[in-house]
Amino acid sequence: MTARITTRVAFAGATMTKASMKTLVRNPARLTDALVQSILSASRAEGAGDAWYSFQQCELLQTGLRTCYLDRLDALAQPTLVLAGAQDKLVPFSDCAAAVDRLPNARREVLDPCGHWIARDQPDRFVSAVTEFVT
C-alpha cells in the first residue's frame, strides 16, 4: 500500500486516527479526543503530508533509511541530549543507545512509559529533561 493510501486510511475518521496514534502515544490519558480531532483536522488541510510523502519516496527503502549518520556522530562535539521513549516502535531504544555510544558528549534519558511522540506522551518529563539539559 502506498504512503498516501496508508495515510488516508489512518486519518479516515476519529476511530482510525486514534488507533493509528496508539503507536506514537502510549499513555492513554494523553490520547484525548481533542488531540485526535486536532490531528484529524490537520491531516485534512490542503498540502497536509506532502513533505512526508516526499521524504518517504526518497528516504524509506525496504531495507531501512537511505541516509544514516551513525558513522559521523563522533564528529559532533556539542553536548547532546537524546530522549528515547521506552515503547517507541519507530525509533528503537537500541538505535538511541547506538547513537549515544558514538556521541562524545551525550546524555540519554529514557522516558517510560512513552512512545515516539515524547512531548505529547510525557509532556512534563519532556519539558523537565530539556530544561535541565539547556540550563
N, C-alpha and C positions, 0 to 999 in steps of 0.2 A: 504494500500500500504506500502510495507516495506521501510525502510530508504534508502536502496541502490537504489531502483527503483525511489523513490521520488527525490533523488539527481540526478540520471541520467536524469530524465525528466527536472529538474530545470536547469541543465547545458548542455542540448542537443544542444543548439546554442545560439547565441548572444541575440536573442529576448527573449527566455525563461530565460536566465541568468539575463537580465536587469529587466524583470518582477519580478523575484524572489528577486532581490536586492532592489526593491522598498519598501519592508517591513523593510529592515535594514537601508537604506539610504533614508531619507525623503526629503533631499534638492536636487531637480532635477539638479541643476548646478554641484553637486558633483558626480552624477551618470553618468560619462562620458563614451564615447565609449572605451577610453583607459583603464579605470577601469574595464569595463565589459570584455574586451579582456584579461586583466591580470587575472581576476578571472576564466574565461573560460579556459585559458591556464593552470593555477594551478590545476584546477579541473580534468584535463586530465593527469596529471603526475602520474607515477607509485606509487601506495600506497596512492594516494590522498584520503582522507576521512576515512582511516582505523581506526584512533584513534577516530574519531567522531562516526563511526558506533559502535565501541566497547562501547563507552560511552553511546550511545543511548540504546543499548541492556541491559546494566547494570543499568542505572540510570533513564531512562524515563519510567514511568508507566502511565497507563491510568488516574490515579488519580493525577499525578504530579511527581515531583522528588522523588527518593527513599531517598536521603540524604538531610537533611535540618539542617543547623547550626544556625538557628534563636535563639534557646534557649541557645546557647553557646556564643553569641556575647557579652554579658555583661562582659565576662572574657577578652576581647580584650582591653587592656589599651592604646595601642599606638594610636596617632592621626590617624584618618581615614577620607579620602575623598571619598564620594560616589557621583559619577557622574550619572545622570539619564537623559535619553532622554525623553522629554515630550510625544513624539509619539512612544515610544518603545513598540512594540507589543509582544516582547519575555519576557521582564522583566518589568512588570507593575510598574508605579510610586508608587502605594500603597505598593509594595514589598520593594522598596528602602526606602520609608518612615518608614516602619516597622523595617527595619534593622537599620536605623539611630536612631530611638527611643530606640533601645536596646543597641546601642554602646555608651559607657560612654564618649567618646572623639571624636565625629564625626561631620563632616560638610557635608551638602548635597548641591549640586549645580545642578540645573535643566537647561538643555540646550533646548531651544525652538526656532525654530522648530528643532527637532532632533529625529532620530530613535534609533535603537540599536547600530549601528556602529558609535559611537560618534566621534572617531578620524577621520573618513572619512567624516562624515556629517558636523561637525563643527570643523575642524582641528585647526583653530586659537584660538577659545574659549577653546578647549580641552587643547592645549599647555599652554595657559594663566592660566587656572584653576590649572593645575598640577604644573606649575612653581611657581605660587603664594603659593600653598599649601606646597611645599617642601622647599621653601625659607622662 
